[in-house]
Amino acid sequence: MDINNIDDQLRITSAQRESAVELVRQAAADGRLDFDEMNGRVSVGLEARTQGELRRIVGDLVPSAELAAFLADVTPPLEGPGSTWDDPLVIGRDSQWDVKGPWNVPPFLEVYCSFWKVLTLNFLEATALAPVIDMVVVAHSGSPTVIVPPGWGVDTERLSVNSQGAFTSNVATRPDKGMPRIVMRGHTRNGKARYATTRELRKLAERRALANPSMGPAALETS
């Protein structure tokens, strides 16, 4: 893929943004950038919206012949709500409801939570369709709860919290290698993000073992 094929005005996905920021951090770790350079580039990368903005922070870190391929969107093509940033999967706007059990998580979510209610998004049995999930929260008077399996990451740095409220999280910002990362942004009054408890993990293992007896005792083991 030729560098001349890069469209600097093309909008990028969360996965592209995360990949560029990770490259910048790695460049600092191996001595190609100093600490101040890394911080400046990471700040630009986290707010980047186009390929041109990403080119600014990684253009001297990737060989020219490989730059266009690095900047390309590698997210598998999806269809339906949540497949693109301008057509997110909307949750909770018309009614107050929780999400749990097996469900496919597209890369773009828009979550509404109002009237002092709690809306729970349980990702314990979810299948992430992309490595990065962009979650816009609209909960000025509500309280969203996000539950994730061990190894997932939840980034709340861009989530604005009401001055009279609180949002807590015991989930690492960065996921384990190969695991999904949820990036939360928008507004909320209260809420929390947490890992699934040992009890929740064990109950899930028990349900799976009952549904598939061939899994044996190992299915009941939890971390």
C-alpha positions as CSV (number, residue, x, y, z in Angstrom):
1,M,0.0,0.0,0.0
2,D,1.6,3.3,-1.2
3,I,1.9,6.2,1.2
4,N,0.3,8.4,-1.4
5,N,-2.9,6.5,-0.8
6,I,-3.3,7.9,2.7
7,D,-6.3,10.1,2.9
8,D,-5.5,12.6,5.7
9,Q,-9.1,13.6,6.1
10,L,-10.5,10.1,6.5
11,R,-12.1,9.5,9.9
12,I,-10.4,6.8,12.0
13,T,-11.8,4.2,14.4
14,S,-11.0,3.7,18.0
15,A,-8.8,0.7,17.2
16,Q,-6.7,2.8,14.8
17,R,-6.3,5.5,17.5
18,E,-5.3,2.9,20.1
19,S,-2.8,1.2,17.8
20,A,-1.0,4.6,17.1
21,V,-0.9,5.5,20.7
22,E,0.5,2.1,21.6
23,L,3.2,2.5,19.0
24,V,4.2,5.9,20.5
25,R,4.4,4.4,24.0
26,Q,6.6,1.6,22.7
27,A,8.8,4.0,20.9
28,A,9.4,5.8,24.2
29,A,10.1,2.5,25.9
30,D,12.8,1.5,23.4
31,G,14.5,5.0,23.5
32,R,13.3,6.5,20.2
33,L,11.3,9.2,22.0
34,D,11.9,11.0,25.3
35,F,9.3,11.4,28.0
36,D,8.1,14.8,26.9
37,E,7.8,13.8,23.2
38,M,5.8,10.7,24.2
39,N,3.4,12.7,26.4
40,G,2.8,15.3,23.6
41,R,2.2,12.7,21.0
42,V,-0.1,10.6,23.2
43,S,-2.2,13.6,23.9
44,V,-2.6,14.3,20.2
45,G,-3.3,10.6,19.5
46,L,-6.0,10.2,22.1
47,E,-8.0,13.1,20.6
48,A,-7.2,12.3,16.9
49,R,-10.1,12.0,14.6
50,T,-8.4,11.6,11.2
51,Q,-5.6,9.6,9.5
52,G,-3.7,12.9,9.0
53,E,-3.6,13.5,12.8
54,L,-2.3,10.0,13.4
55,R,0.4,10.5,10.6
56,R,1.7,13.5,12.7
57,I,2.5,11.3,15.7
58,V,3.8,8.1,14.0
59,G,5.1,9.3,10.6
60,D,8.8,9.1,11.8
61,L,8.3,5.8,13.7
62,V,7.1,3.6,10.8
63,P,9.0,3.0,7.6
64,S,7.5,5.0,4.7
65,A,6.7,1.9,2.8
66,E,4.7,0.5,5.7
67,L,3.0,3.7,6.9
68,A,-0.2,3.5,4.8
69,A,-0.8,-0.1,5.9
70,F,-0.2,0.8,9.5
71,L,-2.8,3.6,9.4
72,A,-5.4,1.5,7.5
73,D,-8.4,0.4,9.4
74,V,-8.0,-3.3,10.2
75,T,-11.4,-3.6,12.0
76,P,-13.4,-6.4,10.3
77,P,-16.3,-5.0,8.3
78,L,-19.6,-5.1,10.3
79,E,-23.2,-4.3,9.5
80,G,-26.1,-3.0,11.5
81,P,-26.3,-0.8,14.6
82,G,-23.0,-0.2,16.2
83,S,-20.9,-0.9,13.2
84,T,-20.0,2.7,12.6
85,W,-19.5,5.8,14.8
86,D,-22.5,7.6,13.2
87,D,-24.8,4.6,13.7
88,P,-24.1,3.3,17.3
89,L,-26.0,0.6,19.0
90,V,-28.3,2.6,21.3
91,I,-29.1,1.1,24.8
92,G,-31.6,2.5,27.3
93,R,-33.0,5.5,25.4
94,D,-36.6,4.4,25.0
95,S,-36.8,2.2,28.2
96,Q,-34.8,1.3,31.2
97,W,-33.3,-2.1,30.6
98,D,-30.2,-4.1,31.5
99,V,-28.0,-6.0,29.2
100,K,-26.6,-9.4,30.3
101,G,-26.1,-13.0,29.1
102,P,-24.5,-13.8,25.8
103,W,-24.5,-10.8,23.4
104,N,-22.4,-9.5,20.6
105,V,-20.8,-6.1,21.4
106,P,-20.2,-3.9,18.3
107,P,-17.4,-1.3,18.4
108,F,-19.8,1.7,18.9
109,L,-22.3,2.0,21.8
110,E,-24.5,4.9,23.0
111,V,-25.9,4.3,26.5
112,Y,-28.7,6.4,28.0
113,C,-29.5,6.2,31.7
114,S,-31.9,8.7,33.3
115,F,-34.5,9.3,36.0
116,W,-32.1,8.3,38.8
117,K,-32.1,4.7,37.6
118,V,-29.3,2.2,37.4
119,L,-28.6,0.6,34.1
120,T,-26.3,-2.5,34.1
121,L,-24.2,-3.5,31.2
122,N,-22.8,-7.0,31.9
123,F,-20.1,-8.1,29.5
124,L,-19.3,-11.4,31.4
125,E,-20.7,-13.6,28.5
126,A,-20.3,-11.0,25.8
127,T,-18.4,-11.4,22.6
128,A,-16.5,-8.3,21.5
129,L,-16.6,-7.7,17.7
130,A,-13.7,-5.3,17.8
131,P,-10.6,-4.8,20.1
132,V,-11.8,-1.4,21.1
133,I,-15.4,-0.5,22.1
134,D,-16.3,3.2,22.0
135,M,-19.1,3.8,24.6
136,V,-20.8,7.2,24.7
137,V,-22.6,7.6,28.0
138,V,-25.6,10.0,28.4
139,A,-26.5,9.7,32.1
140,H,-26.8,13.2,33.6
141,S,-29.1,11.9,36.4
142,G,-28.6,8.1,36.0
143,S,-26.1,5.6,37.2
144,P,-24.6,3.1,34.7
145,T,-22.8,0.0,35.9
146,V,-20.3,-1.8,33.7
147,I,-19.3,-5.4,34.6
148,V,-16.4,-7.0,32.7
149,P,-14.5,-10.3,32.9
150,P,-10.9,-10.5,34.1
151,G,-8.5,-9.3,31.5
152,W,-10.7,-6.7,29.9
153,G,-9.9,-3.0,30.2
154,V,-12.1,0.0,30.8
155,D,-10.8,3.5,30.1
156,T,-12.8,6.2,32.0
157,E,-10.3,9.1,31.5
158,R,-12.6,10.9,29.0
159,L,-15.8,10.3,31.0
160,S,-17.1,13.5,32.6
161,V,-18.7,13.0,36.1
162,N,-21.1,15.4,37.7
163,S,-19.3,17.4,40.5
164,Q,-21.9,16.2,43.0
165,G,-21.6,12.6,41.9
166,A,-19.0,9.8,41.7
167,F,-17.8,7.2,39.3
168,T,-15.7,4.4,40.6
169,S,-13.7,1.7,38.9
170,N,-11.5,-1.2,39.9
171,V,-10.8,-2.2,36.3
172,A,-7.4,-1.6,34.7
173,T,-7.4,1.0,32.0
174,R,-5.3,-1.2,29.7
175,P,-6.5,-4.8,29.0
176,D,-4.4,-7.9,28.9
177,K,-2.9,-8.7,25.5
178,G,-5.6,-9.8,23.1
179,M,-8.5,-8.8,25.3
180,P,-11.1,-6.0,24.6
181,R,-10.9,-2.4,25.9
182,I,-13.9,-0.3,26.6
183,V,-13.4,3.5,26.2
184,M,-16.1,5.4,28.0
185,R,-16.8,9.0,27.3
186,G,-19.7,11.4,27.7
187,H,-21.5,12.4,30.9
188,T,-22.8,10.7,34.0
189,R,-23.8,11.6,37.6
190,N,-22.8,8.3,39.3
191,G,-21.8,4.8,38.3
192,K,-19.1,2.2,38.4
193,A,-17.0,-0.2,36.4
194,R,-16.0,-3.4,38.0
195,Y,-14.6,-6.8,37.4
196,A,-17.0,-9.8,37.7
197,T,-16.8,-11.2,41.2
198,T,-15.5,-14.7,42.0
199,R,-19.1,-15.7,42.8
200,E,-20.3,-14.4,39.5
201,L,-17.5,-16.3,37.6
202,R,-18.3,-19.5,39.5
203,K,-22.0,-19.3,38.8
204,L,-21.2,-18.8,35.1
205,A,-18.9,-21.8,35.1
206,E,-21.6,-23.9,36.8
207,R,-24.2,-22.9,34.2
208,R,-21.8,-23.8,31.4
209,A,-20.9,-27.1,33.0
210,L,-24.6,-28.0,33.3
211,A,-25.2,-27.0,29.7
212,N,-22.2,-29.0,28.6
213,P,-21.4,-31.9,30.9
214,S,-18.4,-33.0,28.8
215,M,-16.5,-29.9,30.1
216,G,-16.0,-31.7,33.4
217,P,-14.8,-30.4,36.8
218,A,-12.3,-28.0,35.1
219,A,-15.2,-25.8,34.0
220,L,-15.8,-24.9,37.7
221,E,-12.3,-23.5,38.2
222,T,-12.1,-19.8,38.6
223,S,-9.2,-17.4,38.7
